[in-house]
Each structure stands twice: as C-alpha cells, then as structure tokens.
Amino acid sequence: MQNPFKPTAGATPPDLVGRAGLLDEFEYGLRQGSGAPGLLTIITGSRGIGKTVMLSAAESIAREHGWAVISRTANPGFLAKVGDDMLRLLDELGDGPPTRKITAFSAAGFGVTTQLAPERIPDWRRTGEELLRLLDSKGTGLVITIDEIHAVDRTEISQLAADVQHFIRDGLPIGLIFAGLPSAVSDLLNEGVATFLRRADRINLHEAAIGEVTSSYKELFNEGDIDVPQELINEAAEATEGYPFLIQLVGYYLWMEAERAHSKLDQAGVRSAIAAAWRRNALVVVESALSDISDKDREFLDAMAEQEGPSTAAQIGNIIKSKPSLVSKYRNRLIAAGLIESAGYGKVDFAIPGLRDYLRQ
C-alpha cells in the first residue's frame, strides 16, 4: 500500500478528518436543483485549514451527480477565465462540431482576445444562459468554485454575483462556492459589493478533534499493516493540534518512517516524523505567510511572540512603541492576512500553528 497521506496544497487526503457532513446541504442542493440554499456556499478558515480541499471535495460530489464544474482561483481576470471555460463546455456538450477556438474571453473588459470576429464575441451572461439551458435540458447543471476570494477584484466579484443571481431568478441550475480567509470574506460581504452573497450558506472550518485524528490514523495504519502502539498514535495525533495540513504532514512522515523500519514504529520514529512535519510546516506555511508582510507587521508579530498566550493591544503597543491607532491598523491588516485572529475582547492570538515558535527562533 502506498503512502495515503497528501501533504500538498489542495490535494485530497484519504480521510477528511472532522469534516463529515459539512457538504450535505450542498449535495442535497444538487439533487433539488436551482434555488436550493446549499448551492450558494462560502467556505472560510485560516491558512492551511483545508479550504481548498473542501472545494475539491465539493467538485467531486458535483461531478458524481453529473454536474459540470468550473474551478478557478480569484486572480485578476478570473471572470474572463470562467467565461473561457463556459465556451469550452458549450463546444464539448453541444450537438454540433466545435465552432470556436477561444484564446481569451471578453467579460466587461476583463478579457482581451479571441479568434472570433469582434461582433461575435459573446456576452458573459448570454454565454452562461446558453450553457445553463443546455445543461438543464440534460437534467444537470453547473457548479463554479472560486478559491482565495479574499484576493478578488471587487468589480469582478460584483459582476459574477449579479449574473449568478440573474441565473437563479430565471430558474437555471447554477451552483457557486467560494473559499477565503474569514476576516477578508466578512469585509468583502460587508462592503455591499455583493450583497446577494450574504445569503450564502457559511462553512467555517476549524481544527479537527484530536480523537478524530487518532481514529483516522489508527484506521489507516491498520489498513497498511503498520504496527504502531496506541500511545504513540495518540502522541502523533496530539502533535497535529487538529490542524488539517499537519494531520497530513505528520501522517506522511509517520508512514515514511514505518517503511524504513519494516512497517513498525517506535517512539524514536514517531518523534522523528513529528519533527520533520513541523519543519515542513514552517517552510511551506509559516515562511510563505510571512514573505510579503511589512517590517511593522513583523514587529507586531514579534511582540506577540513574547507572550505565552493571547496578546492585548496595550501589551503590543508598549513593546513596539506605537500609538493605539497604529496598533489597531497593524492588527486589522494581520487579521485580514490570516496570520492572527481575535481571541476575545481586545485580544489576538496566532492563527497558524508553529508561527509563535518560528518567530521566537
């Protein structure tokens, strides 16, 4: 049996630990069709908590139900790329031969080129309607997933939301799922850019229960005929802190250690795997998250790292010698970036496992 763990961004793990039932409303919506609440969903959570994995799981469920899927990340110009995908699906699903060779899609100025004559460049909404009516005639529909919505261009998300609302009003089979960081998503919705999206179902991802991690590890190790004492499975599960990316990392390195030791794990092997997992987490998650913050933001985080637990604005202000207004500015910026989170009235704490220890080093 090959190593079943997938510690790669977006890769679907063998077991979605702690996520049972979260997509039930969405799956029910696929069976009900247009207008079902679960077909409009926003997934939020901190970095590495498994938002992209949940999007992938939703896409798999949609395909299993026969729905077409368009999957995009909210980079600049993403709406034009969704339009490209719609045109491709129309050609693939239509009765006639392919009629277009598209190099880019014009969506209210977001795309620039196509090999069609200008007068034949399709309108985004018209293209969507044509595709959705075709899918509806086949007893299916379209699900669009957009990752990292916190980085989205407000004009593009406003147009997408308006058109999807139009499709729903016309009874067309459309599903829309977003994923992003909690604070940034809240800011986006509160700005009124896409008021319609406030009605979306919310799936707020949190750490998995350690007991669930333990059970998952035990089941997978048994399937792989790996001999590991229960107390060491417990130690490994606790080391993940229930953080999905670490669940995969620790599991991956445990499996690797077991292969080296002829399918047996002792305390030394388990602790070696845990250390390797945390080093990898620091490299992939922590360093990446810190790579584009300002010096002042870094000072704020360093001040937090001096505390053993949540920090108050007053504590941080005293350490970095900044006025309350500036402390508040840095705080809001770091929350939006997903590096810290509110920990009660006037307090903040780190949102990424290992960040405090990394800063202390």
Secondary structure, 3 states (H helix, E strand, C coil): CCCCCCCCCCCCCCCCCCCCCCCHHHHHHHHHCCCCHHHEEEEECCCCCCHHHHHHHHHHHHHHCCCEEEEEECCCCHHHHHHHHHHHHHHHHCCCCCCCCCCCCCCCCCCCCCCCCHHHCCCHHHHHHHHHHHHHHCCCCEEEEEECHHHCCHHHHHHHHHHHHHHHHCCCCEEEEEEECHHHHHHHHHCCCCHHHHHCEEEECCCCCHHHHHHHHHHHHHHCCCECCHHHHHHHHHHCCCCHHHHHHHHHHHHHHHHHCCCECCHHHHHHHHHHHHHHHHHHHHHHHHCCCCHHHHHHHHHHHCCCCCEEHHHHHHHHCCCHHHHHHHHHHHHHCCCEEECCCCEEEECCCCHHHHHHC
